[in-house]
Amino acid sequence: MSHVIEMNRVSKIFNDKKAVDGISFTIGKGSITAVLGPNGAGKTTMLSMLLGLLTPTEGTVKVFGLAPKDVKVRERCGAMLQEVSVMDRLKVREIIALIRSYYPQPMDMEFLVRATGLAPADLNRYAEKLSGGQKRSLAFALALAGNPQLLFLDEPTVGLDTTARRRFWDTVRELAAGGTTILFTTHYLQEAEEVADRILLFSQGTLVADGSPEDIKARMVKQSLSFLPSGDAAALRGQLLKLAPVIDCYDKDGRIHVVTENTDEALRAIFTGGLAVRNVRIHQGSLDEAFEQLTHNHEEDMKR
Ligand SMILES: Nc1ncnc2c1ncn2[C@@H]1O[C@H](COP(=O)(O)OP(=O)(O)OP(=O)(O)O)[C@@H](O)[C@H]1O
């Protein structure tokens, strides 16, 4: 299968700083990928190379098997970037019509209006008179105007209210179901977890995790178990701390929690030892915790 996006050992150096450091990944058709990472991790730099706005210092970037600057690639891509600048002295309808006219098979105007939530009345307004949220809806309409097969979205929902945000993600899901490939950056972990089928987690220019939200949560080193004590809780805690796989244990919300690097081994030790526990639960940890842990571990490794 040919990949929609292919990054092979890509680095970008600004002066002496490596903003992106030897990154490789591929992305397949119709997937929704979230790019996450703290400020300065290299997300926008990576996106700019995919859009052909920046040239890699090392490595190769291919989009639809071609260089990102190729006109055949540009015709098939749409982008919504962080900075929204609208053309003055043009009405919303005129701007959308203008952008649609640049493409061989533009997106249906009715779909654009419905999908982006622009009200019919908004179409006759001058773009500079729109609110911040409406300007972002217009930017989304412009990103879709060319009927793209690949859509780049850089922190797309900043400034959108709850309704607009929900409509936005519904449209993204609908497009992906129709075969459009989506790559978006976000700082909202909940969005990544709900919408993306894959997460690329960046830290200091490198890719520290790549997988489904579930995979990434499962990579948490520390998971926890909790249960209700069947007998004396203090005695049970003492017994638990003597088991090799148990790192720590504590009481919370009437349950005893056990911290471990391996829930399977901890459970085995508890049952083999005949400890009096019931109502066992395994806590995977949140994506938030996984994200903190993975980027923190990476930063610590870099200091060594
Ligand atoms: N044009 C540039 N010249 C010099 N350094 C740059 C340039 N663009 C980015 N950088 C540096 O590269 C690093 C990565 O920046 P980038 O904007 O890609 O991060 P990011 O992950 O998108 O951050 P944010 O979440 O804040 O948008 C930062 O240290 C930044 O200062």
The ligand as a Gaussian input file, in Angstrom:
#p B3LYP/6-31G(d) Opt

LIG

0 1
 N       11.863000      29.970000      12.174000
 C       12.467000      29.559000      13.282000
 N       13.709000      30.013000      13.590000
 C       14.348000      29.586000      14.707000
 N       13.829000      28.681000      15.583000
 C       12.601000      28.211000      15.335000
 C       11.858000      28.614000      14.165000
 N       10.673000      27.958000      14.175000
 C       10.686000      27.195000      15.299000
 N       11.838000      27.344000      15.973000
 C       12.202000      26.623000      17.222000
 O       12.022000      25.235000      17.005000
 C       11.471000      24.615000      18.157000
 C       10.187000      23.879000      17.778000
 O        9.165000      24.853000      17.467000
 P        7.704000      24.488000      16.924000
 O        7.004000      25.762000      16.661000
 O        7.836000      23.501000      15.840000
 O        7.076000      23.777000      18.223000
 P        5.560000      23.350000      18.513000
 O        5.643000      21.951000      18.999000
 O        4.716000      23.609000      17.332000
 O        5.167000      24.322000      19.695000
 P        3.713000      24.962000      20.104000
 O        2.958000      23.860000      20.786000
 O        4.137000      26.023000      21.068000
 O        3.035000      25.480000      18.855000
 C       11.280000      25.711000      19.207000
 O       12.387000      25.677000      20.082000
 C       11.266000      26.969000      18.381000
 O       11.770000      28.058000      19.129000

